[in-house]
Amino acid sequence: MDNCTRLARVYQTITKMLDDRGYLLSTKMKEASKEQFREDFGDEPSRAAMTIMVPKKDDPTEQIFVFFPDEPKVGVKTIKTYASHMKDESVQRAILVVQVNLTPHARQSLVEVQSRFLIEQFQEAELLVNITRHVLVPVHVLLADDDKKILLQRYKVKETQLPRIQLSDPVARYYGVRRGQVMRIIRPSETAGRYVTYRLCV
């Protein structure tokens, strides 16, 4: 797979991910084909030029950055640059798409900025395929805090009694789920039509 095709697939997965998380994307971004990607970024795309910043649909003040560092091994300097950029733009959340694992120092630097910013990290290889579109992955829906309260009241349970989903679960990471949030999982059922379960992120 050539570099342009690879990055086009990563970009498509990221834009779908942002859309699924409730961010406001242009139609052009949502429908980004490989040809459109090549037209926008060229045959040898600069990862830095692929940076995305979009607002939430229901709260335009809440924005997210997606950074694609050019260097294969991301160092401390790059993390600090991104953190400074987020501070300047008053953006609290970002996704960092790296080519390979971070250096130990960069990882430590990422932990240090987590007190001020929420920066999620994905490797490009994880984003070549959109796992949520796979036939074996059921529909996942992240519940709003109000819906979570209603759910717990309706079934008269404490949140600790709910089945769990790990923070590191690939689908939980895709949706940017935080600890304490609940996901509704809808599976097809031969007898009931559909079967709904709820999982608490831990």
C-alpha positions as CSV (number, residue, x, y, z in Angstrom):
1,M,0.0,0.0,0.0
2,D,1.5,3.3,-1.0
3,N,1.8,6.2,1.5
4,C,-1.0,8.3,0.0
5,T,-3.5,5.4,0.1
6,R,-2.5,4.6,3.7
7,L,-3.0,8.1,4.9
8,A,-6.2,8.5,3.0
9,R,-7.6,5.4,4.8
10,V,-6.4,6.8,8.2
11,Y,-8.0,10.2,7.4
12,Q,-11.3,8.5,6.4
13,T,-11.4,6.6,9.7
14,I,-10.6,9.7,11.7
15,T,-13.4,11.8,10.0
16,K,-15.9,9.0,10.6
17,M,-14.7,8.8,14.2
18,L,-15.3,12.5,14.7
19,D,-18.7,12.3,13.1
20,D,-19.7,9.3,15.3
21,R,-18.5,11.3,18.4
22,G,-20.9,14.2,17.5
23,Y,-18.5,16.7,16.0
24,L,-19.5,19.0,13.2
25,L,-17.8,18.1,9.9
26,S,-18.2,19.5,6.4
27,T,-19.8,17.2,3.8
28,K,-16.5,17.2,2.0
29,M,-14.7,15.9,5.0
30,K,-17.4,13.3,5.7
31,E,-17.3,12.0,2.1
32,A,-13.5,12.2,1.7
33,S,-12.7,9.6,-1.0
34,K,-9.1,8.6,-1.8
35,E,-9.3,10.7,-4.9
36,Q,-10.5,13.7,-2.9
37,F,-7.8,13.2,-0.4
38,R,-5.1,13.1,-3.1
39,E,-6.6,16.2,-4.6
40,D,-6.5,18.0,-1.3
41,F,-3.1,16.8,0.0
42,G,-1.2,15.7,-3.1
43,D,0.6,12.4,-3.9
44,E,3.1,12.8,-1.1
45,P,0.9,14.2,1.7
46,S,2.4,16.3,4.5
47,R,0.9,14.9,7.7
48,A,1.2,18.3,9.4
49,A,-1.1,19.8,6.7
50,M,-3.8,17.2,7.6
51,T,-4.4,18.7,11.0
52,I,-8.1,18.9,11.8
53,M,-10.0,21.2,14.3
54,V,-13.8,20.9,14.5
55,P,-16.5,21.9,17.1
56,K,-19.1,19.7,18.7
57,K,-22.5,19.8,17.0
58,D,-24.4,20.5,20.3
59,D,-21.8,22.8,21.8
60,P,-19.6,24.8,19.4
61,T,-17.4,26.0,22.2
62,E,-16.2,22.4,22.7
63,Q,-13.6,21.7,20.0
64,I,-11.1,19.0,19.2
65,F,-7.8,18.9,17.4
66,V,-6.5,15.9,15.4
67,F,-2.7,16.1,15.0
68,F,-0.7,14.0,12.5
69,P,3.0,14.5,13.4
70,D,5.4,14.3,10.4
71,E,8.2,12.7,12.3
72,P,8.1,8.9,12.7
73,K,9.1,8.9,16.3
74,V,7.4,11.8,18.2
75,G,9.5,13.5,20.8
76,V,8.9,15.8,23.8
77,K,9.3,18.9,21.7
78,T,6.4,18.0,19.4
79,I,4.1,17.2,22.4
80,K,4.9,20.6,24.0
81,T,4.3,22.3,20.7
82,Y,0.8,20.7,20.4
83,A,0.0,21.5,24.0
84,S,1.0,25.1,23.4
85,H,-1.2,25.2,20.3
86,M,-4.2,23.8,22.2
87,K,-3.7,26.4,24.9
88,D,-3.6,29.3,22.4
89,E,-6.8,28.0,20.8
90,S,-8.5,27.2,24.1
91,V,-9.0,23.6,23.0
92,Q,-9.1,21.0,25.8
93,R,-9.2,17.8,23.7
94,A,-7.0,16.3,21.0
95,I,-6.3,13.1,19.1
96,L,-2.6,12.3,18.3
97,V,-2.1,10.0,15.3
98,V,1.4,8.6,15.4
99,Q,3.3,6.4,12.9
100,V,5.0,4.3,15.6
101,N,5.0,4.2,19.4
102,L,6.0,7.4,21.3
103,T,9.5,7.6,22.8
104,P,9.5,7.0,26.6
105,H,10.3,10.7,27.2
106,A,7.4,11.8,24.9
107,R,5.1,9.4,26.7
108,Q,6.0,11.0,30.0
109,S,5.5,14.4,28.5
110,L,2.0,13.4,27.4
111,V,1.2,12.2,30.9
112,E,2.4,15.6,32.3
113,V,0.0,17.6,30.0
114,Q,-3.0,15.4,30.8
115,S,-3.8,17.5,33.8
116,R,-4.7,20.4,31.5
117,F,-5.6,18.6,28.2
118,L,-7.1,15.3,27.2
119,I,-4.9,13.9,24.4
120,E,-5.8,10.5,23.0
121,Q,-3.2,8.6,21.1
122,F,-3.7,6.2,18.1
123,Q,-1.2,4.5,15.8
124,E,-1.8,4.8,12.1
125,A,-2.0,1.0,11.8
126,E,-5.0,1.0,14.2
127,L,-6.9,3.4,11.9
128,L,-6.4,1.6,8.6
129,V,-9.7,-0.2,9.2
130,N,-12.8,1.3,10.9
131,I,-13.6,-1.4,13.5
132,T,-17.1,-0.1,14.2
133,R,-18.1,-0.8,10.6
134,H,-17.1,-4.5,10.9
135,V,-20.0,-7.0,10.7
136,L,-19.1,-8.6,14.0
137,V,-19.0,-5.3,16.0
138,P,-22.5,-4.4,17.3
139,V,-23.8,-0.9,17.4
140,H,-22.4,1.1,20.3
141,V,-24.0,4.4,21.6
142,L,-22.5,6.6,24.2
143,L,-25.1,7.6,26.8
144,A,-25.4,11.3,27.9
145,D,-25.1,11.8,31.7
146,D,-28.9,12.4,32.0
147,D,-29.6,9.2,30.1
148,K,-27.3,7.3,32.4
149,K,-29.2,8.6,35.5
150,I,-32.5,7.6,33.9
151,L,-31.1,4.1,33.2
152,L,-29.9,3.5,36.7
153,Q,-33.2,4.8,38.2
154,R,-35.3,2.6,35.8
155,Y,-33.5,-0.6,36.7
156,K,-32.8,0.4,40.3
157,V,-29.2,-0.4,40.1
158,K,-25.9,1.2,41.1
159,E,-23.5,1.9,38.2
160,T,-21.0,-0.6,39.8
161,Q,-23.6,-3.3,39.1
162,L,-23.5,-2.8,35.4
163,P,-21.4,-5.0,33.1
164,R,-18.1,-3.3,32.3
165,I,-16.1,-2.2,29.3
166,Q,-12.4,-1.4,29.6
167,L,-11.1,2.1,28.9
168,S,-8.6,0.4,26.6
169,D,-11.2,-1.5,24.6
170,P,-10.8,-0.6,20.9
171,V,-14.5,0.5,20.5
172,A,-14.4,2.5,23.8
173,R,-11.2,4.2,22.5
174,Y,-12.9,4.9,19.1
175,Y,-15.8,6.7,20.8
176,G,-13.5,8.5,23.3
177,V,-15.3,7.1,26.3
178,R,-14.2,8.2,29.7
179,R,-14.3,6.3,33.0
180,G,-17.8,6.3,34.5
181,Q,-19.6,6.7,31.2
182,V,-22.0,4.1,30.0
183,M,-22.4,2.6,26.5
184,R,-25.6,1.1,25.1
185,I,-24.8,-1.9,22.9
186,I,-27.4,-3.1,20.4
187,R,-27.0,-6.6,19.0
188,P,-29.3,-8.3,16.4
189,S,-31.3,-11.1,18.0
190,E,-33.1,-13.9,16.1
191,T,-35.8,-14.1,18.8
192,A,-36.3,-10.5,19.9
193,G,-35.2,-8.6,16.9
194,R,-32.6,-6.8,18.9
195,Y,-30.9,-7.3,22.2
196,V,-29.7,-4.3,24.2
197,T,-27.1,-4.3,27.0
198,Y,-25.3,-1.5,28.9
199,R,-21.7,-1.4,29.9
200,L,-19.9,1.0,32.3
201,C,-16.4,2.2,31.3
202,V,-13.8,1.3,33.9
